[in-house]
Amino acid sequence: MRVNRRGVAMLATLVSVLACAPADEPPPATHPASASAGAGEPGPASAGAGEPGIGDPDFPEDGNGGYDVSHYDLAIDYSPTTKRLDGVTTVKATATHDLSSFNLDLTGLNVRTITVDDAQATFGRKGSELTVRPAEPIGKNDRFTATITYSGVPKPAKDSANLGTYGFIPTSDGAFVASEPNGSKTWFPNNDHPADKATFDFTVTVPAGVTALANGEQIGQPTTAGGKTTFRWRERHPMASYLATATMGKFELRQGSTSAGIPNLAATDPKFKGSLDSLYTTSAEVTDYWSTVFGPYPFSSTGGVVDDYSAGYALENQTKPLYGGFHPDEAIIAHELAHQWFGNSLTISRWKDLWLNEGFATYAEWLWSEHKGKKSAEALFNENHRRSADDAIWKYPPGRARPGDLFNQSVYTRGGMTLHALRKSIGDATFFTLLKAWTAEHRYGYVTTEGFVALAERLSGKDLGPLFDAWLFQPRRPA
């Protein structure tokens, strides 16, 4: 994500392996909270209640415990005129302990019916918690399918510290859908935390003439009947809920492939038609180049979407970064596509480690500048290090992102500086080997700061504790 702090032009500083398509069947992602989930409160047949949070102490109500989602099947019918959404979400999951009930995250919207394994379930609502009580208890390790039918007018989420409005945001011709950090619950019931990734199918019905763009690749051709068009998309690689999108509107499209053969789709609102070719060509060039720096591209398509909604930020929606109401330059495209590795394929299991997403994507901007013969990463590092010792960036240690100020500039810029300090300490050869090893060892999985430090020490043979402590955890400017 890139957050607008000083206008679009100044969006916040918020190994030669060619790009190739991943294996046909990527390994499933098992969320890391499963092993530590508690038994919950006792219920019928000795089953317990699923936890109302996934176990992230900074976001205690986000996500849910007691189960691990493997797949979401979303079917939504949306009218831009009335702003009404009619949805059916099917959740396929495995219980991590005996369950008499389990929770899903959903804000607003009216739930009509819920079935679990085709049997009618009862349910209750409290805030964003939707508690589902199946007709029969679910045993530990049992697979189950929950189908939720719902409708209403989605209400986007608000963040006063950094983002403003996010989630499902109605626009005049459709919707701008950017859900980081916890806005997916504004448009479909889910386990709304990055620690439970799943694959996705999308069936999106909109008025004829409107285009619906979701993650992954389009399945077949759109079908039109009764004045409505239905689009089908599939993301077969594990994905965090905040990266799911179903952005809708009037779009100009350009489709093809990168030089390395990765399918590439660029889409722009007609107001930003002048960006279509540059978005397409730059996304292709960046995707292929990052594949030589970070390792093989982890997904089956790339590209980007520019919508006519002044969000003030861009978001790295998996396979389709979304740019909110501006012409994206090369640096921003480089940032969002770097996230396809750092954040999307490698996903944080706790929000406190957000620098592993944003620091890496920010440093990728510096690497892109270096690659294009502009300012070197060293020059950009030095520019930032010359900031006054009492600059706010030094008072916020980025290794521990704060729940009320997640997208602080320090998480981005000082996070990126951490990587350059590491590069200078261990040398280019080891540093770039480290990046590829990091993305390879955790492909489609979950990562922590401790894990990155351990790998850096193993590959370099150095004690890097003092370096990471100074850059990530101390509230002062490192020497």
C-alpha positions as CSV (number, residue, x, y, z in Angstrom):
1,M,0.0,0.0,0.0
2,R,1.1,3.6,-0.6
3,V,-0.6,6.3,1.4
4,N,-1.0,9.9,0.2
5,R,0.6,12.3,2.7
6,R,1.7,15.2,0.5
7,G,-0.4,14.8,-2.6
8,V,-0.3,12.1,-5.3
9,A,3.1,13.2,-6.6
10,M,4.6,12.6,-3.2
11,L,2.8,9.5,-2.1
12,A,4.4,8.4,1.2
13,T,7.5,6.4,1.3
14,L,4.1,4.7,2.8
15,V,20.1,-14.2,-8.4
16,S,19.0,-14.4,-12.1
17,V,15.8,-16.4,-12.2
18,L,13.5,-15.5,-15.0
19,A,9.8,-15.0,-14.3
20,C,7.8,-18.1,-14.7
21,A,4.3,-19.3,-13.9
22,P,4.0,-21.2,-10.6
23,A,3.1,-24.9,-10.3
24,D,-0.5,-25.8,-11.2
25,E,-1.4,-26.7,-7.6
26,P,0.3,-24.4,-5.1
27,P,0.4,-25.8,-1.5
28,P,-2.4,-24.7,0.7
29,A,-1.7,-22.1,3.4
30,T,-2.4,-23.3,6.9
31,H,-2.9,-20.3,9.2
32,P,-0.3,-20.1,12.0
33,A,-2.8,-19.4,14.7
34,S,-4.3,-22.9,14.4
35,A,-1.7,-24.6,16.6
36,S,-2.3,-22.2,19.5
37,A,-6.0,-21.9,19.3
38,G,-7.8,-22.6,22.6
39,A,-10.7,-24.9,23.2
40,G,-13.2,-22.1,23.8
41,E,-16.2,-22.3,25.9
42,P,-17.9,-25.7,26.5
43,G,-21.0,-26.4,24.3
44,P,-23.2,-29.3,23.2
45,A,-21.6,-32.8,22.7
46,S,-18.4,-31.5,24.4
47,A,-17.7,-29.2,21.4
48,G,-16.4,-25.7,22.0
49,A,-17.2,-22.3,20.7
50,G,-14.8,-20.9,18.1
51,E,-12.9,-17.9,19.3
52,P,-14.1,-14.4,18.2
53,G,-10.6,-13.4,17.4
54,I,-7.7,-15.1,15.6
55,G,-5.2,-14.3,18.4
56,D,-3.6,-11.0,17.2
57,P,-3.3,-9.0,20.4
58,D,-3.3,-5.7,18.5
59,F,-6.5,-6.5,16.7
60,P,-8.3,-8.8,19.2
61,E,-11.6,-8.8,17.3
62,D,-10.2,-9.4,13.8
63,G,-10.3,-12.9,12.4
64,N,-11.6,-15.9,14.3
65,G,-10.2,-19.0,15.9
66,G,-11.3,-22.6,15.7
67,Y,-11.1,-23.2,12.0
68,D,-8.9,-22.8,9.0
69,V,-10.5,-21.6,5.7
70,S,-9.3,-23.2,2.5
71,H,-11.6,-21.6,0.0
72,Y,-14.2,-18.8,-0.5
73,D,-16.7,-18.8,-3.3
74,L,-18.3,-15.3,-3.6
75,A,-21.4,-14.6,-5.7
76,I,-22.5,-11.0,-5.6
77,D,-25.0,-9.0,-7.6
78,Y,-24.4,-5.3,-7.3
79,S,-26.4,-2.2,-8.5
80,P,-24.5,1.1,-8.7
81,T,-27.8,2.9,-8.8
82,T,-29.3,1.6,-5.6
83,K,-25.9,0.7,-4.0
84,R,-27.5,-2.6,-3.0
85,L,-25.5,-5.8,-2.8
86,D,-27.0,-9.2,-2.8
87,G,-24.5,-11.9,-1.9
88,V,-24.0,-15.6,-1.3
89,T,-20.6,-16.5,0.3
90,T,-19.6,-20.2,0.6
91,V,-16.8,-20.9,3.0
92,K,-14.9,-24.2,2.9
93,A,-12.9,-24.8,6.1
94,T,-11.4,-27.3,8.5
95,A,-12.1,-27.2,12.2
96,T,-8.9,-27.0,14.4
97,H,-10.8,-28.1,17.4
98,D,-14.3,-29.4,18.3
99,L,-16.9,-26.7,17.4
100,S,-20.4,-26.1,18.6
101,S,-20.3,-22.7,17.1
102,F,-17.9,-20.5,15.1
103,N,-17.6,-16.8,14.2
104,L,-17.2,-14.9,10.9
105,D,-16.5,-11.2,10.5
106,L,-19.2,-9.1,8.8
107,T,-20.1,-5.5,9.2
108,G,-23.6,-4.3,8.5
109,L,-25.5,-6.1,5.7
110,N,-28.5,-8.3,6.5
111,V,-27.9,-12.0,6.9
112,R,-30.9,-13.9,5.6
113,T,-29.9,-17.6,5.9
114,I,-26.9,-19.7,6.9
115,T,-26.4,-23.4,6.2
116,V,-23.6,-25.6,7.4
117,D,-23.1,-28.8,5.3
118,D,-26.5,-28.1,3.7
119,A,-28.3,-28.1,7.1
120,Q,-29.9,-25.0,8.4
121,A,-27.9,-23.2,11.1
122,T,-28.9,-20.6,13.6
123,F,-26.9,-17.4,14.0
124,G,-26.5,-14.2,16.1
125,R,-24.9,-10.8,15.5
126,K,-22.9,-8.5,17.8
127,G,-21.0,-5.7,16.2
128,S,-18.8,-7.2,13.4
129,E,-19.1,-10.7,14.9
130,L,-21.4,-13.2,13.2
131,T,-21.8,-16.3,15.3
132,V,-22.9,-19.4,13.5
133,R,-24.4,-22.4,15.4
134,P,-24.5,-25.5,13.1
135,A,-27.3,-28.1,13.5
136,E,-24.7,-30.6,14.5
137,P,-21.3,-30.0,16.3
138,I,-18.3,-30.1,14.1
139,G,-15.4,-32.4,15.2
140,K,-11.7,-31.5,15.2
141,N,-10.1,-31.9,11.8
142,D,-13.5,-32.2,10.2
143,R,-14.0,-30.3,6.9
144,F,-17.2,-28.3,6.7
145,T,-18.9,-25.9,4.3
146,A,-20.9,-22.8,5.4
147,T,-23.1,-20.9,3.0
148,I,-24.2,-17.4,4.0
149,T,-26.9,-15.5,2.1
150,Y,-27.0,-11.7,2.8
151,S,-27.9,-8.3,1.3
152,G,-27.8,-4.6,2.0
153,V,-25.9,-1.4,1.3
154,P,-22.2,-1.9,2.1
155,K,-20.8,0.8,4.4
156,P,-17.0,1.4,3.9
157,A,-14.7,1.5,6.9
158,K,-12.9,4.6,8.2
159,D,-9.3,5.1,9.5
160,S,-8.6,8.6,10.9
161,A,-4.9,8.1,11.3
162,N,-3.7,7.2,7.8
163,L,-6.1,5.8,5.2
164,G,-9.4,7.6,5.4
165,T,-12.0,5.4,3.7
166,Y,-11.4,1.8,2.7
167,G,-13.3,-1.5,2.2
168,F,-16.2,-1.6,-0.3
169,I,-16.6,2.0,-1.5
170,P,-19.6,2.7,-3.8
171,T,-18.8,4.9,-6.8
172,S,-21.1,6.5,-9.4
173,D,-20.5,3.6,-11.9
174,G,-19.6,0.7,-9.6
175,A,-17.4,0.2,-6.5
176,F,-13.8,0.8,-5.5
177,V,-12.8,-2.2,-3.4
178,A,-9.6,-1.9,-1.4
179,S,-9.8,-3.6,2.0
180,E,-6.5,-3.3,3.9
181,P,-6.3,-3.8,6.8
182,N,-9.7,-5.2,7.8
183,G,-12.2,-4.0,5.3
184,S,-13.2,-7.2,3.6
185,K,-15.9,-7.7,6.3
186,T,-17.7,-4.7,4.7
187,W,-18.7,-6.8,1.7
188,F,-18.5,-10.5,2.5
189,P,-18.4,-12.7,5.6
190,N,-14.9,-14.1,6.2
191,N,-12.0,-14.7,8.6
192,D,-10.8,-11.2,8.2
193,H,-7.1,-11.4,9.2
194,P,-4.1,-12.1,7.1
195,A,-3.2,-15.2,9.2
196,D,-5.8,-17.3,7.4
197,K,-5.3,-17.2,3.7
198,A,-7.5,-19.1,1.2
199,T,-8.2,-19.5,-2.5
200,F,-11.1,-17.6,-4.1
201,D,-13.7,-17.8,-6.8
202,F,-15.8,-14.7,-7.7
203,T,-19.0,-14.6,-9.6
204,V,-19.9,-10.9,-10.0
205,T,-23.1,-9.7,-11.6
206,V,-23.4,-6.0,-12.6
207,P,-25.6,-3.9,-15.0
208,A,-24.7,-4.5,-18.7
209,G,-21.9,-2.1,-19.7
210,V,-20.2,-2.3,-16.3
211,T,-17.0,-4.3,-16.0
212,A,-16.2,-6.3,-12.8
213,L,-12.5,-7.0,-12.1
214,A,-11.5,-9.5,-9.4
215,N,-8.3,-11.3,-8.4
216,G,-6.7,-14.0,-10.5
217,E,-7.8,-14.9,-14.0
218,Q,-11.1,-14.6,-15.7
219,I,-13.0,-17.9,-16.2
220,G,-14.6,-18.0,-19.6
221,Q,-16.3,-15.0,-21.2
222,P,-18.8,-12.7,-19.5
223,T,-22.5,-13.6,-20.0
224,T,-25.3,-11.1,-20.4
225,A,-29.0,-11.6,-19.8
226,G,-31.8,-9.5,-18.6
227,G,-29.7,-6.3,-18.7
228,K,-27.1,-7.7,-16.5
229,T,-23.6,-9.1,-17.1
230,T,-21.9,-11.8,-15.0
231,F,-18.1,-12.1,-14.7
232,R,-16.2,-15.0,-13.2
233,W,-12.7,-14.8,-11.8
234,R,-10.6,-17.3,-9.9
235,E,-7.5,-16.8,-7.7
236,R,-6.1,-20.3,-7.2
237,H,-3.2,-19.2,-5.0
238,P,-3.7,-18.6,-1.2
239,M,-4.7,-15.0,-0.6
240,A,-5.3,-12.8,2.5
241,S,-8.8,-11.5,2.8
242,Y,-7.7,-7.8,2.7
243,L,-6.3,-8.4,-0.8
244,A,-9.6,-9.6,-2.2
245,T,-11.3,-7.2,-4.7
246,A,-14.3,-7.0,-6.9
247,T,-13.8,-3.5,-8.3
248,M,-16.6,-2.5,-10.7
249,G,-17.1,0.3,-13.2
250,K,-16.5,1.6,-16.7
251,F,-13.0,0.6,-17.8
252,E,-10.7,0.7,-20.8
253,L,-8.7,-2.6,-20.9
254,R,-5.5,-3.7,-22.4
255,Q,-4.5,-7.4,-22.2
256,G,-1.5,-9.4,-23.2
257,S,1.6,-10.9,-21.6
258,T,4.9,-9.7,-20.2
259,S,8.1,-10.5,-22.1
260,A,8.6,-13.5,-19.8
261,G,5.1,-14.8,-20.6
262,I,3.1,-13.7,-17.5
263,P,-0.5,-12.7,-18.5
264,N,-0.9,-9.0,-18.0
265,L,-4.1,-6.9,-17.7
266,A,-4.3,-3.2,-17.3
267,A,-7.6,-1.4,-16.7
268,T,-8.3,2.4,-16.4
269,D,-11.4,4.4,-15.9
270,P,-12.0,6.5,-19.1
271,K,-10.9,9.6,-17.1
272,F,-7.4,8.0,-16.8
273,K,-7.3,6.5,-20.3
274,G,-4.0,8.3,-20.9
275,S,-2.4,6.0,-18.3
276,L,-3.5,2.7,-19.9
277,D,-0.5,2.0,-22.0
278,S,2.0,3.2,-19.4
279,L,0.3,1.1,-16.7
280,Y,0.4,-1.9,-19.0
281,T,4.0,-1.6,-20.2
282,T,5.4,-0.6,-16.8
283,S,3.6,-3.3,-14.9
284,A,5.0,-5.9,-17.4
285,E,8.6,-4.5,-17.1
286,V,8.5,-4.3,-13.3
287,T,7.0,-7.8,-12.9
288,D,9.7,-9.3,-15.1
289,Y,12.5,-7.4,-13.4
290,W,11.4,-8.2,-9.9
291,S,11.4,-11.9,-10.9
292,T,15.2,-11.6,-11.5
293,V,15.7,-9.9,-8.1
294,F,13.2,-11.6,-5.8
295,G,12.7,-14.9,-7.4
296,P,10.0,-16.3,-9.7
297,Y,6.8,-14.4,-9.9
298,P,4.4,-16.2,-7.4
299,F,1.1,-15.8,-9.3
300,S,-0.4,-16.5,-12.7
301,S,-1.1,-12.9,-13.9
302,T,-0.1,-9.3,-13.3
303,G,-1.3,-5.9,-14.1
304,G,-3.2,-3.0,-12.4
305,V,-6.4,-1.0,-12.2
306,V,-6.9,2.8,-12.1
307,D,-10.3,3.8,-10.9
308,D,-11.9,7.2,-10.7
309,Y,-12.1,7.4,-7.0
310,S,-9.8,9.7,-5.1
311,A,-8.7,7.3,-2.4
312,G,-5.3,8.9,-1.7
313,Y,-3.6,5.5,-1.8
314,A,-2.8,2.5,-3.9
315,L,-3.3,-1.1,-2.7
316,E,-1.5,-4.2,-3.8
317,N,-4.6,-6.4,-4.4
318,Q,-3.3,-9.8,-5.4
319,T,-2.5,-9.9,-9.2
320,K,-4.3,-6.5,-9.7
321,P,-2.9,-3.5,-7.7
322,L,-5.5,-0.8,-7.4
323,Y,-4.7,2.9,-7.9
324,G,-7.2,5.3,-6.4
325,G,-7.8,8.3,-8.7
326,F,-4.4,9.2,-10.0
327,H,-1.9,8.4,-12.8
328,P,0.5,6.0,-11.1
329,D,4.2,6.6,-11.8
330,E,6.9,4.0,-12.1
331,A,7.9,4.2,-8.4
332,I,4.3,3.5,-7.2
333,I,3.9,0.6,-9.7
334,A,7.2,-0.8,-8.5
335,H,6.1,-0.6,-4.9
336,E,2.7,-2.3,-5.4
337,L,4.1,-5.1,-7.6
338,A,6.9,-5.8,-5.1
339,H,4.1,-6.5,-2.7
340,Q,3.1,-9.5,-4.8
341,W,6.2,-11.1,-3.2
342,F,6.3,-9.2,0.1
343,G,2.9,-9.2,1.6
344,N,0.9,-11.3,-0.8
345,S,3.0,-14.5,-1.3
346,L,4.8,-13.9,2.0
347,T,2.2,-12.8,4.4
348,I,2.6,-11.5,7.9
349,S,0.8,-13.5,10.6
350,R,0.5,-10.5,12.9
351,W,0.0,-6.8,11.9
352,K,2.9,-5.7,14.2
353,D,5.3,-7.1,11.5
354,L,3.9,-4.8,8.8
355,W,7.4,-3.4,8.0
356,L,8.0,-6.8,6.3
357,N,5.5,-5.7,3.7
358,E,5.9,-1.9,3.5
359,G,9.6,-1.6,4.3
360,F,10.4,-4.2,1.6
361,A,8.1,-2.5,-1.0
362,T,9.7,0.9,-0.2
363,Y,13.2,-0.5,-0.6
364,A,12.0,-2.0,-3.9
365,E,11.2,1.6,-5.0
366,W,14.8,2.5,-4.3
367,L,16.1,-0.6,-6.1
368,W,14.0,0.4,-9.1
369,S,15.4,3.9,-9.1
370,E,18.9,2.3,-9.0
371,H,18.0,-0.1,-11.8
372,K,16.8,2.8,-14.0
373,G,20.0,4.8,-13.5
374,K,18.3,7.4,-11.3
375,K,19.2,7.9,-7.6
376,S,20.9,5.0,-6.0
377,A,19.6,3.2,-2.9
378,E,22.6,4.6,-1.1
379,A,21.7,8.2,-2.0
380,L,18.1,7.7,-1.0
381,F,19.2,6.1,2.3
382,N,21.6,9.0,3.0
383,E,18.9,11.6,2.2
384,N,16.6,10.1,4.8
385,H,19.3,9.5,7.4
386,R,20.1,13.3,7.3
387,R,16.7,14.0,8.8
388,S,16.9,15.8,12.1
389,A,17.4,13.6,15.1
390,D,14.1,14.9,16.5
391,D,12.2,14.0,13.3
392,A,9.1,12.0,14.0
393,I,10.4,9.1,11.9
394,W,13.0,8.2,14.6
395,K,10.5,8.2,17.4
396,Y,8.4,5.4,15.9
397,P,10.3,2.1,15.8
398,P,9.0,0.3,12.7
399,G,9.6,-3.2,13.9
400,R,6.5,-2.9,16.1
401,A,3.7,-1.3,14.1
402,R,1.1,0.3,16.3
403,P,-2.5,-0.7,15.9
404,G,-3.8,2.9,15.9
405,D,-1.1,4.1,13.4
406,L,-0.3,1.1,11.3
407,F,0.7,2.9,8.1
408,N,3.1,5.4,9.8
409,Q,5.8,6.8,7.5
410,S,8.4,5.1,9.7
411,V,7.1,1.6,8.8
412,Y,7.7,2.5,5.2
413,T,10.8,4.6,5.1
414,R,12.7,3.5,8.2
415,G,11.7,-0.1,7.3
416,G,13.3,0.4,3.9
417,M,16.4,1.9,5.5
418,T,16.7,-1.2,7.7
419,L,17.1,-3.3,4.6
420,H,19.8,-0.9,3.2
421,A,21.7,-1.0,6.4
422,L,21.5,-4.8,6.3
423,R,22.7,-4.7,2.7
424,K,25.7,-2.6,3.6
425,S,26.5,-4.9,6.6
426,I,26.4,-8.2,4.8
427,G,27.3,-7.2,1.2
428,D,25.4,-7.3,-2.0
429,A,26.0,-10.9,-2.9
430,T,24.6,-12.2,0.5
431,F,21.9,-9.6,0.6
432,F,20.3,-10.5,-2.8
433,T,20.8,-14.2,-2.1
434,L,18.9,-13.6,1.1
435,L,16.0,-11.9,-0.7
436,K,15.6,-14.9,-3.0
437,A,16.0,-17.4,-0.2
438,W,13.4,-15.5,1.9
439,T,10.8,-15.6,-0.9
440,A,11.5,-19.2,-1.8
441,E,11.4,-20.6,1.7
442,H,8.1,-18.9,2.6
443,R,6.3,-18.9,-0.8
444,Y,2.5,-18.7,-0.2
445,G,3.1,-18.9,3.6
446,Y,3.5,-16.7,6.6
447,V,6.5,-14.7,7.9
448,T,7.7,-12.9,11.0
449,T,10.5,-10.5,11.8
450,E,12.2,-13.1,14.0
451,G,12.2,-15.5,11.0
452,F,13.8,-12.9,8.7
453,V,16.5,-12.0,11.3
454,A,17.3,-15.7,11.8
455,L,17.7,-16.3,8.0
456,A,19.8,-13.2,7.6
457,E,22.2,-14.4,10.4
458,R,22.3,-17.9,9.0
459,L,23.3,-16.8,5.5
460,S,25.7,-14.0,6.5
461,G,27.3,-15.9,9.5
462,K,27.0,-12.6,11.5
463,D,25.3,-11.6,14.7
464,L,22.8,-9.0,13.3
465,G,20.9,-8.5,16.5
466,P,22.3,-5.0,17.3
467,L,21.7,-3.8,13.7
468,F,18.0,-4.9,13.7
469,D,17.5,-3.6,17.2
470,A,18.8,-0.2,16.3
471,W,16.8,0.1,13.1
472,L,13.6,-1.6,14.1
473,F,13.1,-1.3,17.8
474,Q,14.8,1.8,19.2
475,P,13.0,5.2,19.3
476,R,16.0,7.2,18.1
477,R,18.0,7.7,14.9
478,P,20.6,4.9,14.4
479,A,24.2,6.0,14.0
